[in-house]
Amino acid sequence: MALEVRGVIAPGKDEPVRVETIVVPDPGPGEAVVRVRTCGVCHTDLHYKQGGISDDYPFLLGHEAAGVVELVGEGVTEVAPGDFVILNWRAVCGRCRACLRGRPQYCFSTHNARQRMTLKDGTELSPALGIGAFADATLVAAGQCTKVDPEASPAAAGLLGCGVMAGIGSAINTGGVGRGDSVAVIGCGGVGGAAVLGSRLAGAARIIAVDIDERKLATARQLGATHTVNSAQTDAVDAIRELTGGFGADVVIDAVGRPETYRQAFYARDLAGTVVLVGVPTPEMRIELPLLDVFGRGGALKSSWYGDCLPSRDFPMLIDLYRQGRLDLDAFVSETIALDGIEAAFDRMHAGDVLRSVVVL
């Protein structure tokens, strides 16, 4: 029997979000209904509201979530009712050329639930990143559910569903940060802060946090940055080079995703170093670099999709580290809010006042 629950929708471009009654259908083959416990307020949700991703309104917002499986459809074996899970937006297919080559983290055919959730009048909703978790319950593909230790705090665990995983993975999975490396992270919001934390976890010897906001730099120091650079007051490239013996960092992570920060990352890395772009640019952005510099500096220019994570591998491992006290996910939870507090949370996020506001249901 279909569920009627509360959910937060974006009705149209730049219109205020509102809480509506959402109809969640019974799960079909390969699908699951999850009772949402917590969901982080992410920039991606704001981009949906602003029309920066598509115009398929109305959107059911929210995607950075943890909850408990309530119902499963036919053929589901990955999870069962009662399992505590983190939701992810890249359920791998197991059949595409990436999966068949043993690289499922690059799956080219990720999928979501086939059925649509609706408003009470039958209007179909577009769930953010195929999840739609600013709701009491949501319908997802079963492969979007990753079972983890139920003793973990839902508010902290859910953040692995997007931003924190993207940042940690950009350092460990994409950047390949290793023991003794030097790392620079440009942009120290939620994703960049997680990249700092991931670099520390990987054993980096020098972690340089770069931002224009002293509050974010202070948080980056708490997360493991050994040095900070306020790029509103000094040239970021010169500062990073000075802090690395004049050479540049082994790995530079751009967690902003703008042409000017990418250029900084490109020139702030050592010869044969690695640039990782994890901040998401907008479609109109362009960058021009001398091709000779691209050739002459060597190394690697990489993009990090979701931290190149494989949820079934990475989520349980990171939750184990969290439970052992080795990974401070709680540091990212700036505040907990109710479902009707999301519009105000967007304002605080835009102003840089929080790392993450987390909806608790």
C-alpha positions as a Markdown table, in Angstrom:
| # | Residue | x | y | z |
|---|---|---|---|---|
| 1 | Met | 0.0 | 0.0 | 0.0 |
| 2 | Ala | 1.4 | 3.4 | -1.0 |
| 3 | Leu | 2.7 | 5.7 | 1.8 |
| 4 | Glu | 1.7 | 9.3 | 2.2 |
| 5 | Val | 4.6 | 11.2 | 3.8 |
| 6 | Arg | 5.9 | 14.8 | 4.2 |
| 7 | Gly | 8.5 | 15.9 | 1.6 |
| 8 | Val | 10.2 | 19.1 | 0.5 |
| 9 | Ile | 9.7 | 20.1 | -3.1 |
| 10 | Ala | 11.1 | 22.8 | -5.3 |
| 11 | Pro | 8.1 | 23.8 | -7.3 |
| 12 | Gly | 9.8 | 26.0 | -9.9 |
| 13 | Lys | 13.0 | 27.9 | -10.6 |
| 14 | Asp | 14.2 | 30.0 | -7.7 |
| 15 | Glu | 10.8 | 29.6 | -6.0 |
| 16 | Pro | 10.9 | 29.0 | -2.2 |
| 17 | Val | 10.8 | 25.3 | -1.3 |
| 18 | Arg | 7.7 | 24.0 | 0.6 |
| 19 | Val | 6.6 | 20.9 | 2.5 |
| 20 | Glu | 4.0 | 18.9 | 0.7 |
| 21 | Thr | 2.3 | 15.5 | 1.1 |
| 22 | Ile | 4.2 | 13.0 | -1.1 |
| 23 | Val | 2.9 | 9.6 | -2.3 |
| 24 | Val | 5.6 | 6.9 | -2.1 |
| 25 | Pro | 4.5 | 3.7 | -4.1 |
| 26 | Asp | 5.2 | 0.2 | -3.0 |
| 27 | Pro | 8.6 | -0.9 | -4.2 |
| 28 | Gly | 8.7 | -2.7 | -7.5 |
| 29 | Pro | 11.3 | -5.3 | -8.6 |
| 30 | Gly | 14.8 | -4.1 | -7.6 |
| 31 | Glu | 13.4 | -1.2 | -5.5 |
| 32 | Ala | 13.3 | -0.4 | -1.8 |
| 33 | Val | 11.4 | 2.1 | 0.4 |
| 34 | Val | 13.6 | 3.7 | 3.1 |
| 35 | Arg | 12.4 | 5.5 | 6.2 |
| 36 | Val | 14.7 | 8.5 | 6.2 |
| 37 | Arg | 16.4 | 9.3 | 9.5 |
| 38 | Thr | 18.6 | 12.2 | 8.5 |
| 39 | Cys | 19.5 | 14.2 | 5.3 |
| 40 | Gly | 22.2 | 16.8 | 4.8 |
| 41 | Val | 21.5 | 20.1 | 3.1 |
| 42 | Cys | 23.9 | 20.1 | 0.1 |
| 43 | His | 24.8 | 22.7 | -2.5 |
| 44 | Thr | 23.4 | 20.3 | -5.1 |
| 45 | Asp | 19.9 | 20.6 | -3.7 |
| 46 | Leu | 20.2 | 24.4 | -4.0 |
| 47 | His | 21.4 | 24.0 | -7.6 |
| 48 | Tyr | 18.3 | 21.9 | -8.3 |
| 49 | Lys | 16.1 | 24.7 | -6.9 |
| 50 | Gln | 17.9 | 27.3 | -8.9 |
| 51 | Gly | 17.5 | 25.4 | -12.2 |
| 52 | Gly | 21.2 | 24.7 | -12.5 |
| 53 | Ile | 20.8 | 21.0 | -13.1 |
| 54 | Ser | 17.6 | 20.6 | -15.2 |
| 55 | Asp | 14.2 | 22.1 | -15.5 |
| 56 | Asp | 12.3 | 19.0 | -14.7 |
| 57 | Tyr | 10.2 | 20.6 | -11.9 |
| 58 | Pro | 8.8 | 19.9 | -9.4 |
| 59 | Phe | 11.9 | 18.4 | -7.7 |
| 60 | Leu | 11.8 | 16.3 | -4.5 |
| 61 | Leu | 14.9 | 17.6 | -2.9 |
| 62 | Gly | 17.5 | 15.9 | -0.6 |
| 63 | His | 20.0 | 13.1 | -1.3 |
| 64 | Glu | 22.7 | 13.0 | 1.4 |
| 65 | Ala | 20.8 | 10.6 | 3.7 |
| 66 | Ala | 20.7 | 7.7 | 6.0 |
| 67 | Gly | 17.7 | 5.6 | 7.1 |
| 68 | Val | 16.2 | 2.2 | 7.7 |
| 69 | Val | 14.9 | -0.1 | 5.0 |
| 70 | Glu | 11.1 | -0.5 | 5.4 |
| 71 | Leu | 10.1 | -2.5 | 2.3 |
| 72 | Val | 11.8 | -4.2 | -0.6 |
| 73 | Gly | 10.6 | -5.3 | -4.0 |
| 74 | Glu | 10.9 | -8.6 | -5.8 |
| 75 | Gly | 14.4 | -9.9 | -6.4 |
| 76 | Val | 16.1 | -7.6 | -3.8 |
| 77 | Thr | 18.9 | -9.4 | -2.0 |
| 78 | Glu | 21.3 | -6.5 | -1.1 |
| 79 | Val | 19.3 | -5.3 | 1.8 |
| 80 | Ala | 16.3 | -6.4 | 3.9 |
| 81 | Pro | 13.7 | -4.5 | 6.1 |
| 82 | Gly | 15.3 | -3.2 | 9.2 |
| 83 | Asp | 18.8 | -2.6 | 7.7 |
| 84 | Phe | 20.4 | 0.7 | 8.6 |
| 85 | Val | 21.6 | 2.1 | 5.3 |
| 86 | Ile | 23.4 | 5.1 | 3.7 |
| 87 | Leu | 21.8 | 6.1 | 0.4 |
| 88 | Asn | 24.0 | 6.7 | -2.7 |
| 89 | Trp | 23.2 | 8.1 | -6.1 |
| 90 | Arg | 25.4 | 5.7 | -8.1 |
| 91 | Ala | 23.8 | 2.3 | -8.0 |
| 92 | Val | 26.2 | 0.3 | -10.2 |
| 93 | Cys | 24.8 | -2.0 | -13.0 |
| 94 | Gly | 27.4 | -4.8 | -12.9 |
| 95 | Arg | 27.1 | -5.1 | -16.7 |
| 96 | Cys | 28.7 | -2.1 | -18.4 |
| 97 | Arg | 32.2 | -2.1 | -19.8 |
| 98 | Ala | 33.5 | -0.4 | -16.6 |
| 99 | Cys | 31.9 | -2.9 | -14.3 |
| 100 | Leu | 33.1 | -5.8 | -16.5 |
| 101 | Arg | 36.7 | -4.5 | -16.3 |
| 102 | Gly | 36.5 | -4.6 | -12.5 |
| 103 | Arg | 36.1 | -0.8 | -12.1 |
| 104 | Pro | 32.5 | -0.5 | -10.9 |
| 105 | Gln | 33.2 | 2.8 | -9.3 |
| 106 | Tyr | 33.3 | 4.2 | -12.8 |
| 107 | Cys | 30.0 | 2.5 | -13.8 |
| 108 | Phe | 28.6 | 4.1 | -17.0 |
| 109 | Ser | 25.1 | 2.9 | -16.4 |
| 110 | Thr | 24.1 | 3.7 | -12.9 |
| 111 | His | 20.4 | 3.6 | -12.2 |
| 112 | Asn | 17.6 | 4.7 | -9.9 |
| 113 | Ala | 14.1 | 3.5 | -9.0 |
| 114 | Arg | 11.9 | 3.1 | -12.1 |
| 115 | Gln | 8.7 | 4.3 | -10.4 |
| 116 | Arg | 8.1 | 7.9 | -9.7 |
| 117 | Met | 6.9 | 9.4 | -6.4 |
| 118 | Thr | 4.1 | 11.9 | -6.8 |
| 119 | Leu | 2.1 | 14.7 | -5.2 |
| 120 | Lys | -1.4 | 13.8 | -4.0 |
| 121 | Asp | -2.9 | 15.1 | -7.3 |
| 122 | Gly | -0.7 | 12.6 | -9.3 |
| 123 | Thr | 2.0 | 15.2 | -10.4 |
| 124 | Glu | 5.2 | 13.2 | -10.9 |
| 125 | Leu | 8.2 | 14.4 | -8.9 |
| 126 | Ser | 11.9 | 14.4 | -10.0 |
| 127 | Pro | 13.9 | 13.1 | -7.0 |
| 128 | Ala | 17.2 | 14.9 | -6.5 |
| 129 | Leu | 20.0 | 12.6 | -7.7 |
| 130 | Gly | 17.5 | 9.8 | -7.9 |
| 131 | Ile | 16.9 | 9.9 | -4.2 |
| 132 | Gly | 14.6 | 12.6 | -2.9 |
| 133 | Ala | 15.4 | 12.3 | 0.8 |
| 134 | Phe | 14.0 | 15.5 | 2.3 |
| 135 | Ala | 11.0 | 13.3 | 3.2 |
| 136 | Asp | 9.9 | 10.9 | 5.9 |
| 137 | Ala | 10.4 | 8.0 | 3.4 |
| 138 | Thr | 11.6 | 7.7 | -0.2 |
| 139 | Leu | 11.7 | 5.1 | -3.0 |
| 140 | Val | 15.1 | 4.2 | -4.4 |
| 141 | Ala | 16.8 | 1.4 | -6.4 |
| 142 | Ala | 17.9 | -1.2 | -3.9 |
| 143 | Gly | 21.5 | -0.8 | -5.2 |
| 144 | Gln | 21.4 | 2.8 | -3.8 |
| 145 | Cys | 21.2 | 1.4 | -0.3 |
| 146 | Thr | 24.5 | 0.4 | 1.5 |
| 147 | Lys | 24.1 | -1.4 | 4.8 |
| 148 | Val | 26.4 | -0.1 | 7.6 |
| 149 | Asp | 26.9 | -0.4 | 11.3 |
| 150 | Pro | 23.5 | 0.7 | 12.9 |
| 151 | Glu | 25.4 | 2.1 | 16.0 |
| 152 | Ala | 26.7 | 5.0 | 13.9 |
| 153 | Ser | 25.1 | 8.4 | 14.3 |
| 154 | Pro | 22.6 | 8.8 | 11.4 |
| 155 | Ala | 23.4 | 12.5 | 11.2 |
| 156 | Ala | 27.1 | 11.8 | 10.6 |
| 157 | Ala | 26.7 | 8.6 | 8.6 |
| 158 | Gly | 24.3 | 10.2 | 6.1 |
| 159 | Leu | 27.0 | 12.8 | 5.0 |
| 160 | Leu | 28.9 | 10.0 | 3.4 |
| 161 | Gly | 26.1 | 9.8 | 0.9 |
| 162 | Cys | 27.5 | 12.8 | -1.0 |
| 163 | Gly | 29.8 | 15.7 | 0.1 |
| 164 | Val | 32.0 | 14.1 | 2.7 |
| 165 | Met | 32.5 | 11.0 | 0.6 |
| 166 | Ala | 33.3 | 13.2 | -2.4 |
| 167 | Gly | 36.0 | 15.0 | -0.4 |
| 168 | Ile | 37.6 | 12.0 | 1.3 |
| 169 | Gly | 37.5 | 10.1 | -2.0 |
| 170 | Ser | 39.1 | 12.9 | -4.0 |
| 171 | Ala | 42.2 | 12.6 | -1.8 |
| 172 | Ile | 42.4 | 8.8 | -1.2 |
| 173 | Asn | 40.8 | 7.3 | -4.3 |
| 174 | Thr | 41.3 | 9.9 | -7.1 |
| 175 | Gly | 44.4 | 11.7 | -5.9 |
| 176 | Gly | 46.1 | 8.7 | -4.5 |
| 177 | Val | 47.5 | 10.6 | -1.6 |
| 178 | Gly | 50.1 | 8.6 | 0.3 |
| 179 | Arg | 52.3 | 8.6 | 3.3 |
| 180 | Gly | 54.6 | 11.6 | 3.4 |
| 181 | Asp | 52.9 | 13.5 | 0.5 |
| 182 | Ser | 52.2 | 17.2 | 0.4 |
| 183 | Val | 48.7 | 18.2 | -0.4 |
| 184 | Ala | 46.9 | 21.5 | -1.0 |
| 185 | Val | 43.2 | 21.8 | -0.9 |
| 186 | Ile | 41.6 | 24.9 | -2.5 |
| 187 | Gly | 38.2 | 25.6 | -1.0 |
| 188 | Cys | 37.5 | 24.4 | 2.5 |
| 189 | Gly | 33.7 | 24.0 | 2.7 |
| 190 | Gly | 32.2 | 20.6 | 3.3 |
| 191 | Val | 33.9 | 18.8 | 0.4 |
| 192 | Gly | 37.2 | 20.6 | 0.8 |
| 193 | Gly | 37.2 | 20.0 | 4.5 |
| 194 | Ala | 36.6 | 16.3 | 3.9 |
| 195 | Ala | 39.5 | 16.3 | 1.4 |
| 196 | Val | 41.7 | 17.7 | 4.2 |
| 197 | Leu | 40.5 | 14.9 | 6.5 |
| 198 | Gly | 41.0 | 12.3 | 3.8 |
| 199 | Ser | 44.6 | 13.5 | 3.2 |
| 200 | Arg | 45.3 | 13.2 | 6.9 |
| 201 | Leu | 43.8 | 9.7 | 7.0 |
| 202 | Ala | 46.1 | 8.7 | 4.1 |
| 203 | Gly | 49.2 | 9.9 | 5.9 |
| 204 | Ala | 50.0 | 13.2 | 4.1 |
| 205 | Ala | 52.9 | 15.0 | 5.8 |
| 206 | Arg | 51.9 | 18.5 | 4.8 |
| 207 | Ile | 48.3 | 19.6 | 4.2 |
| 208 | Ile | 47.8 | 23.1 | 3.0 |
| 209 | Ala | 44.2 | 24.5 | 3.3 |
| 210 | Val | 43.4 | 27.4 | 1.0 |
| 211 | Asp | 40.2 | 29.6 | 1.3 |
| 212 | Ile | 39.1 | 33.2 | 1.6 |
| 213 | Asp | 37.1 | 32.6 | 4.8 |
| 214 | Glu | 39.1 | 32.5 | 8.1 |
| 215 | Arg | 36.2 | 30.5 | 9.6 |
| 216 | Lys | 36.7 | 27.7 | 7.1 |
| 217 | Leu | 40.4 | 27.8 | 7.5 |
| 218 | Ala | 40.0 | 27.4 | 11.3 |
| 219 | Thr | 37.8 | 24.3 | 10.7 |
| 220 | Ala | 40.4 | 22.9 | 8.2 |
| 221 | Arg | 43.0 | 23.1 | 10.9 |
| 222 | Gln | 40.8 | 21.1 | 13.2 |
| 223 | Leu | 40.3 | 18.5 | 10.5 |
| 224 | Gly | 44.0 | 18.1 | 10.0 |
| 225 | Ala | 45.5 | 21.0 | 7.9 |
| 226 | Thr | 49.1 | 21.7 | 8.9 |
| 227 | His | 49.1 | 25.1 | 7.2 |
| 228 | Thr | 46.5 | 27.6 | 6.0 |
| 229 | Val | 46.5 | 30.2 | 3.3 |
| 230 | Asn | 44.0 | 33.0 | 3.0 |
| 231 | Ser | 43.9 | 33.6 | -0.7 |
| 232 | Ala | 42.1 | 36.9 | -0.3 |
| 233 | Gln | 45.3 | 38.2 | 1.3 |
| 234 | Thr | 48.1 | 36.4 | -0.5 |
| 235 | Asp | 48.7 | 34.7 | -3.8 |
| 236 | Ala | 47.7 | 31.0 | -3.3 |
| 237 | Val | 50.2 | 29.6 | -5.8 |
| 238 | Asp | 53.1 | 31.5 | -4.4 |
| 239 | Ala | 52.1 | 30.5 | -0.8 |
| 240 | Ile | 51.8 | 26.8 | -1.7 |
| 241 | Arg | 55.1 | 26.8 | -3.4 |
| 242 | Glu | 56.8 | 28.6 | -0.5 |
| 243 | Leu | 55.3 | 26.0 | 1.9 |
| 244 | Thr | 56.7 | 23.1 | -0.2 |
| 245 | Gly | 60.3 | 24.2 | -0.7 |
| 246 | Gly | 59.5 | 26.1 | -3.8 |
| 247 | Phe | 58.3 | 23.1 | -5.7 |
| 248 | Gly | 54.5 | 22.9 | -5.3 |
| 249 | Ala | 52.4 | 20.2 | -3.7 |
| 250 | Asp | 52.3 | 16.5 | -4.8 |
| 251 | Val | 48.5 | 16.7 | -5.0 |
| 252 | Val | 46.4 | 19.8 | -5.4 |
| 253 | Ile | 42.6 | 19.4 | -4.9 |
| 254 | Asp | 40.3 | 22.0 | -6.4 |
| 255 | Ala | 37.1 | 21.7 | -4.3 |
| 256 | Val | 35.6 | 24.9 | -5.7 |
| 257 | Gly | 35.4 | 24.2 | -9.4 |
| 258 | Arg | 36.0 | 27.6 | -11.0 |
| 259 | Pro | 38.5 | 28.5 | -13.8 |
| 260 | Glu | 40.5 | 30.7 | -11.5 |
| 261 | Thr | 40.8 | 28.0 | -8.8 |
| 262 | Tyr | 41.6 | 25.3 | -11.3 |
| 263 | Arg | 44.4 | 27.5 | -12.7 |
| 264 | Gln | 45.7 | 27.9 | -9.2 |
| 265 | Ala | 45.7 | 24.2 | -8.7 |
| 266 | Phe | 47.4 | 23.6 | -12.0 |
| 267 | Tyr | 50.3 | 25.9 | -11.2 |
| 268 | Ala | 50.5 | 25.1 | -7.5 |
| 269 | Arg | 51.4 | 21.4 | -8.0 |
| 270 | Asp | 54.9 | 20.0 | -8.3 |
| 271 | Leu | 56.3 | 18.7 | -11.6 |
| 272 | Ala | 54.7 | 15.3 | -12.3 |
| 273 | Gly | 52.1 | 16.1 | -9.5 |
| 274 | Thr | 48.4 | 15.6 | -9.7 |
| 275 | Val | 45.5 | 18.0 | -9.9 |
| 276 | Val | 42.1 | 16.7 | -8.8 |
| 277 | Leu | 38.9 | 18.6 | -9.7 |
| 278 | Val | 36.1 | 17.7 | -7.3 |
| 279 | Gly | 34.3 | 21.0 | -7.2 |
| 280 | Val | 31.5 | 21.0 | -9.9 |
| 281 | Pro | 31.8 | 23.7 | -12.5 |
| 282 | Thr | 28.8 | 25.2 | -14.3 |
| 283 | Pro | 28.2 | 24.6 | -18.0 |
| 284 | Glu | 29.3 | 28.0 | -19.2 |
| 285 | Met | 32.8 | 27.9 | -17.6 |
| 286 | Arg | 35.9 | 27.7 | -19.7 |
| 287 | Ile | 39.6 | 27.5 | -19.0 |
| 288 | Glu | 42.6 | 28.2 | -21.3 |
| 289 | Leu | 46.1 | 26.9 | -20.5 |
| 290 | Pro | 49.2 | 26.9 | -22.6 |
| 291 | Leu | 49.5 | 23.4 | -24.1 |
| 292 | Leu | 53.2 | 23.5 | -23.6 |
| 293 | Asp | 52.6 | 23.9 | -19.8 |
| 294 | Val | 50.2 | 21.0 | -19.8 |
| 295 | Phe | 52.9 | 18.9 | -21.5 |
| 296 | Gly | 55.9 | 20.3 | -19.7 |
| 297 | Arg | 54.6 | 20.0 | -16.2 |
| 298 | Gly | 53.7 | 16.3 | -16.7 |
| 299 | Gly | 51.7 | 14.5 | -14.0 |
| 300 | Ala | 48.0 | 14.0 | -14.1 |
| 301 | Leu | 44.9 | 16.1 | -14.4 |
| 302 | Lys | 41.9 | 14.2 | -12.9 |
| 303 | Ser | 38.3 | 14.7 | -12.3 |
| 304 | Ser | 36.7 | 13.1 | -9.2 |
| 305 | Trp | 33.2 | 11.7 | -9.6 |
| 306 | Tyr | 31.7 | 11.2 | -6.2 |
| 307 | Gly | 35.2 | 10.7 | -4.9 |
| 308 | Asp | 35.5 | 7.7 | -7.2 |
| 309 | Cys | 33.9 | 5.8 | -4.5 |
| 310 | Leu | 32.4 | 2.3 | -4.5 |
| 311 | Pro | 29.7 | 2.6 | -1.8 |
| 312 | Ser | 29.7 | -1.1 | -1.0 |
| 313 | Arg | 33.4 | -0.9 | -0.4 |
| 314 | Asp | 33.9 | 2.6 | 1.0 |
| 315 | Phe | 30.9 | 3.3 | 3.2 |
| 316 | Pro | 31.3 | 0.4 | 5.6 |
| 317 | Met | 35.0 | 0.9 | 5.9 |
| 318 | Leu | 34.6 | 4.7 | 6.7 |
| 319 | Ile | 31.9 | 4.0 | 9.2 |
| 320 | Asp | 34.2 | 1.5 | 10.9 |
| 321 | Leu | 36.9 | 4.2 | 11.1 |
| 322 | Tyr | 34.3 | 6.6 | 12.5 |
| 323 | Arg | 33.2 | 4.1 | 15.1 |
| 324 | Gln | 36.9 | 3.6 | 16.1 |
| 325 | Gly | 37.3 | 7.3 | 16.6 |
| 326 | Arg | 39.7 | 7.7 | 13.7 |
| 327 | Leu | 37.4 | 9.6 | 11.4 |
| 328 | Asp | 35.6 | 12.7 | 12.8 |
| 329 | Leu | 32.4 | 12.8 | 10.8 |
| 330 | Asp | 30.6 | 14.6 | 13.6 |
| 331 | Ala | 32.8 | 17.7 | 12.9 |
| 332 | Phe | 30.8 | 18.2 | 9.7 |
| 333 | Val | 27.4 | 18.5 | 11.4 |
| 334 | Ser | 27.1 | 22.2 | 12.1 |
| 335 | Glu | 23.4 | 22.0 | 13.1 |
| 336 | Thr | 20.4 | 19.8 | 13.1 |
| 337 | Ile | 17.1 | 21.2 | 11.7 |
| 338 | Ala | 13.5 | 20.2 | 11.1 |
| 339 | Leu | 12.1 | 19.5 | 7.6 |
| 340 | Asp | 10.5 | 23.0 | 7.4 |
| 341 | Gly | 13.9 | 24.7 | 8.0 |
| 342 | Ile | 15.5 | 24.0 | 4.7 |
| 343 | Glu | 15.0 | 27.4 | 3.0 |
| 344 | Ala | 16.8 | 29.1 | 5.9 |
| 345 | Ala | 19.5 | 26.5 | 5.8 |
| 346 | Phe | 20.1 | 27.3 | 2.2 |
| 347 | Asp | 20.8 | 30.9 | 3.2 |
| 348 | Arg | 23.2 | 29.9 | 5.9 |
| 349 | Met | 25.0 | 27.5 | 3.5 |
| 350 | His | 25.3 | 30.2 | 0.9 |
| 351 | Ala | 26.8 | 32.6 | 3.4 |
| 352 | Gly | 29.4 | 30.0 | 4.5 |
| 353 | Asp | 28.0 | 29.9 | 8.0 |
| 354 | Val | 27.8 | 26.1 | 8.2 |
| 355 | Leu | 29.6 | 23.0 | 6.9 |
| 356 | Arg | 26.4 | 21.0 | 6.9 |
| 357 | Ser | 22.9 | 21.6 | 8.2 |
| 358 | Val | 21.3 | 18.2 | 8.7 |
| 359 | Val | 17.6 | 17.5 | 8.7 |
| 360 | Val | 16.5 | 15.1 | 11.4 |
| 361 | Leu | 13.3 | 13.2 | 10.8 |
